[in-house]
Each structure stands twice: as structure tokens, then as C-alpha cells.
Amino acid sequence: MKTVLFVAIGVLAASGALAQELSLKVMGQPVGSGLIQQNKEQPFFENLADRTGLSVSVEYRPVDVTGIPDTDGLRVLKSGLFDIVSIRGPQVSRDEVSILGFDLIGLNTSYMAGKAHTEAFFDTVNARIQQNFNAKLLGVWPAGPQVVFCKPEIGGLSDLQGLKVRVGDQSAANFVSGLGATGVPMPFGEVQQSLARGVVECAITGPASANSAGWPEATNVVLPIALQLAINGYAINLDTWNGMSADQQSALQTSIETLVSDIWAYSEELFVDAMNCNTGQEPCELGTPYSLQSVVVTDADLAMVAAAVSEVSLPVWADQCNAVFPECEESWRATVGAKLGL
């Protein structure tokens, strides 16, 4: 009887020790990407034990500190080098093109639309990431409406013709190409200097990220038309996930969902404040004040962006995605397309 008791105590002690041995390596957003990384993401992961109630230690490193290209987020997950990666959606789409279905040019012109469309396509992208990268998608969130910053003065989208424009993904590259511009893929950290040196004349990103990275120091105007929301997300290596207990999985998933919800609200707050800061308006409470000229968005520009989904971004993306995932367009039309009435 004593032997059985000692064995039972030993098993319980061992399982308790295993529950306390959760250790996670997290690769985050670039430091230079702005306040979402600084004020939401990094504090969350550095205080994950308090957030979840789990006995967990976290090593958090922004991607630009690791020396790993932000385009390699999914490959890093598959390799197991990091347990959780803060995925930069546009950047990693070269490895998993279905991710672009979250945020085609012209699809998410508001936060409300972005929430509806990402929720609709979430299961499809999650299945693809599990199948191809041994990782589980935990949640997605927006960096914020992607607008156009330019060094030369422009009066609207048509004035991008002949200019070199930094883009974040292939959907944006296809769109600016249709305007007669040249889309130039470029890591975020290189854009400010490239604008200053004339390597590119214009660049697309969110106002908050541009403010944090000092883009207004190298540009003169901003066209505040929302082309995309720059959807990012969190994913965890499946070996790590499957090695966790059900309670640990539940606590982590619930906590990540709370973080994601918080970022959706914070992103909208940052957008309004950053637009004020970039153009010298008040209140400017979270960023650095600059004096960019804000170009008036015309009905013609709005119509051009609205038409982009069916005329440019969807057809081109669907061909690319169907080539590697035959059910891609069908899945998108049955979920996101149904919400659009396509």
C-alpha cells in the first residue's frame, strides 16, 4: 500500500513539475514598427505569467533584434527556433499566399470591415499554416489603415504614375502597377533612408508606424486613403502547442485573444492620433508632431480603391493562390466573398 502511495505521489509531483516547466521563446514585431509593439505586444509577453496565471517563463525578442528577416516568420515557426512568432502578414505572404486573402487592396477600408473579413477567412489560413508550417494561428490584428506618403507633391492616386512606391505585399504592388507606378518591396527598417535618398519617391504604411520611424522627415505629403489594414497575427509551433496541457492551452489562447482585441481598439486610436501628429494637428498625444500636407481624398480615389478588389487584387491573387492551393478562391468566395455579396 505504501509503495502504491509513494508511486502516486511521485506521479503527481512529476506532473506538477511539468506544468511549471513551460518556457516560451517569442519573436515579436520590429521595435521600429511603433507603439503596438512597444506598448501592447512586448509588455504582454514579458508579463505572460501574470496575464495567464500560468507558471511560464518567456524570452521575448523583436525580429529586428534577432537579425532574422521579417519575411521568414513562418519558416522560423516551422524550424522551432521560436515557439511563438508575431507574424507580419504582408511580409510572410511570399511563403503562404493565402494570408493575402485577409487584406486584399480595397477589401478592408474600415476596421469594422477588417474584423468581419479576417474572422471569415481565419479557419482557411489557419488550416494552411498548420499543414505547411506545423504552426497554429492564435489570432490576427491590424497594424492600421495603410496610406500613402510621398516626397513629391501629389493630388491623388493618379499622380503616382511614373513613381517608385514602396509596398508591403504583392497585392499592393499589383495595385500601384495598375496606376502606372512601380511597386518596390522593401523591409520596413530601410524605408526612411530610401525615401530620403530618393530610392523610392513614395511609400505605403500606417500613419503610426510612419511616425515612429520618422517617415515625415523624408516626405512632404500624405494621402490618407485606406488601402489595406496590414493584418498581422500570432502563431505557435504545433509541437510546442501539443506539448502543453489543456489548461495551459486554454489559458494561453484566451490571453492572446484578449491581447488581439486590445490591439484592434488601440490600432484605431493610434491611427487618429498619428494622422494628427503627422499633419501638425491637435490632439497629438502619442506621437511626434510633424507638418505634412494632407491631400484631400477625392471621390475618384475612393472609387478606384473600391473597384480594386474585383478588378485587380482578387483576380491576380486568386490565380497565385489557386496555383498552390486549388480550393483557395473557392474558399475565399464562400466566406469573405459572401459577406461582400460577390
Secondary structure, 3 states (H helix, E strand, C coil): CHHHHHHHHHHHHHHHHHHCCEEEEEEECCHHHCHHHHHHHHHHHHCHHHHHCCCEEEEEEEHHHHCCCHHHHHHHHHHCCCCEEEECHHHHCCCCHHHHHHCCCCCCCCHHHHHHHHHHHHHHHHHHHHHHHCEEEEEEEECCCCEEEECCCCCCHHHHCCCEEEECCHHHHHHHHHCCCEEEECCHHHHHHHHHHCCCCEEEECHHHHHHHCHHHCCCEEECCCCCCCEEEEEEEHHHHHCCCHHHHHHHHHHHHHHHHHHHHHHHHHHHHHHHHHCCCCCCCCCCCCCCEECCCCHHHHHHHHHHHHHHHHHHHHHHHHHHCCCHHHHHHHHHHHHHCC
